[in-house]
Amino acid sequence: MPDPKYRRVLLKLSGEGLCGEGGFGIENQELAQVAAECVGVAKAGVQLAIVIGGGNIVRGAAFSAGGAIGRAAADQMGMLATVINSLALQEAIEKLGHKARVHSAVNVAGVCEPFVRKRAIHQLEEKRIVILAGGTGNPFFTTDTAAALRAAELGCDAVLKATKVDGIYSADPRKDRSAQLFRRITYKEVLDRRLGVMDLTAIALMMENRIPLVVFNMKTPGNIARVVRGEDLGTAIDP
């Protein structure tokens, strides 16, 4: 891979990225593809941290909507779902011969280590892929916010958000064929237009800390490496 644009990045993956469209849980083929792309990026010399969602198993806000389970408990279940996904990704990465570590904001003793900022930075510098599970460790916050928070804590050069569409649109392109794809946009425009690329807390946090964001389609093989190389792909938000 040609010289990467970034030294250290945080890759935000959705849980649904580990299964096929409309699927549930973890599918081996999808998991193996994501792992292979992550290893390729790390072997190119990029320090790679990953935050992965849990929506392929439990999505807290949606799960609590039925009323039987409160939002706080549902979000805690979602945090544990991210631990499951993170452990699966760690195993898939290590089967490819690259070291990975899972840090969790939720204490899951005996399964993975707790998140400690300096330890995570040291492991990144040692070329390990660091997978950050458990969200922020608090209910009512999304894994998007966790990604923005960890990127700021770890001094990442950019957040790369992998999605199922080609970038940030003026409307949902799956529902509105006239939706416009933005190639470059500012955080202020995202907030003013209330574009649904990430939750507003995450956007505000990245804007305040001047962290660039690139939103791209992860379902196209090789796209993670292309974004890391700095190719004109998806939508870029400069602080």
JOJOSUL-V733349 format. One record per pair of residues at least 24 apart in sequence whose C-alpha atoms are under 6 Angstrom apart, sorted by sequence separation. I is the first residue (numbers start at 1). J is the second residue. D is the distance in Angstrom with one decimal. If there is no record, write none. Layout:
<<I/J/D> <I/J/D>>
This chain:
<<54/78/5.8> <213/237/5.1> <212/237/5.7> <212/238/4.8> <54/81/4.9> <212/239/5.7> <54/82/4.5> <100/128/5.1> <104/132/5.8> <106/134/5.3> <53/82/5.4> <99/128/5.2> <100/129/4.5> <101/130/5.0> <102/131/4.7> <103/132/5.0> <104/133/4.4> <105/134/4.9> <210/239/4.8> <100/130/5.8> <102/132/5.9> <103/133/5.9> <104/134/5.1> <25/56/5.1> <105/136/5.9> <106/137/5.2> <24/56/5.2> <25/57/5.4> <105/137/4.7> <207/239/5.7> <8/46/5.7> <12/50/5.9> <14/52/5.6> <15/53/4.5> <7/46/5.2> <8/47/4.4> <9/48/5.4> <10/49/4.7> <11/50/4.7> <12/51/5.0> <13/52/4.6> <14/53/4.8> <15/54/4.7> <8/48/6.0> <10/50/5.5> <12/52/5.9> <15/55/5.1> <16/56/4.9> <15/56/4.9> <167/215/5.0> <167/216/4.8> <83/133/5.2> <166/216/5.1> <82/133/5.5> <83/134/6.0> <166/217/4.6> <184/235/5.5> <186/237/5.3> <82/134/5.8> <165/217/5.0> <183/235/4.5> <184/236/4.9> <185/237/5.2> <158/211/5.6> <160/213/5.9> <163/216/5.9> <164/217/5.2> <182/235/6.0> <184/237/5.9> <148/202/5.5> <158/212/4.8> <159/213/4.8> <160/214/4.9> <161/215/4.8> <162/216/5.3> <163/217/5.0> <79/134/4.4> <158/213/5.7> <162/217/5.7> <163/218/5.7> <79/135/5.9> <162/218/5.0> <35/92/5.8> <145/202/4.3> <35/93/5.1> <144/202/5.9> <148/206/5.8> <75/139/5.2> <72/139/5.2> <167/234/4.5> <168/235/5.9> <166/234/5.3> <167/235/4.9> <47/124/5.4> <49/129/5.9> <48/129/5.3> <49/130/4.7> <50/131/4.7> <51/132/5.0> <49/131/5.8> <50/132/5.9> <53/143/5.8> <51/147/5.8> <10/151/5.9> <9/156/5.0> <8/156/5.1> <9/157/5.6> <11/159/5.9> <12/160/6.0> <8/157/5.6> <9/158/5.2> <10/159/4.9> <11/160/4.8> <12/161/4.7> <13/162/5.4> <9/159/6.0> <41/225/5.8> <5/228/5.9> <4/228/5.6> <5/229/5.1> <4/229/4.3> <5/230/5.3>>
